[in-house]
Amino acid sequence: MRYRFYRVHKYVCFELSEFERAAAKTDFLDINSCEALKEKLIGLTHLLKHHGEYEDAYIHDLLRQKNCDIQFSIEKEHKEHEKALDSLAQELEHIISVQHNANKVHLGNEFYLSYRLFYSEMLKHLYEEEKILLPKLQALYSDEELAKLQTKTYQKMTPDDMLGMLNVLFPHANPEDMHFFTSEMKTAEPEKFKIVWEKLLESDKKLIEQHSCRAD
């Protein structure tokens, strides 16, 4: 199997889905519920902004180094997503400020539909990154060359940073993903990884070891 970027997309998809569920269940007549949804939107916005900036700066730079422009449309969409999230935040602020309950209910449903459209566009965007950009990267670079990008990231991370990353990603990963992340960390930073491995949940270690035995 070739080296794959974008495994973190499983976590991103989870967060997108969680916000959709939260928006669907929100009582827009209740100010506390609206404020709670607002905080969730701020968190999601931060996640997607950071994720897009990392891809543009690092993954897409590999394409730029080969004089490719296939990533341009994806980068444009990242900017469009930021604008869409700003628009959603404004919609939610307007709902909070509106006094008439009937208007709040109507606007709340409109907000939910707006987010659901954004959600669908995000899923398509993530799909295209994995089905269009990734094969191009694999055609241009060896697995060893692709892996160097993440190695540089791990070299900047502390063991606690690495453990925090795994604790976020593992609930949304299958055993092969879990084995990939830990193997990559071990190769990049063996001494740091010893500390990480000691602190991992025993249930996670078992899944990783079982996959390793099956893969061999």
Beta strands, then each sheet from edge to edge (+ up, - down):
end
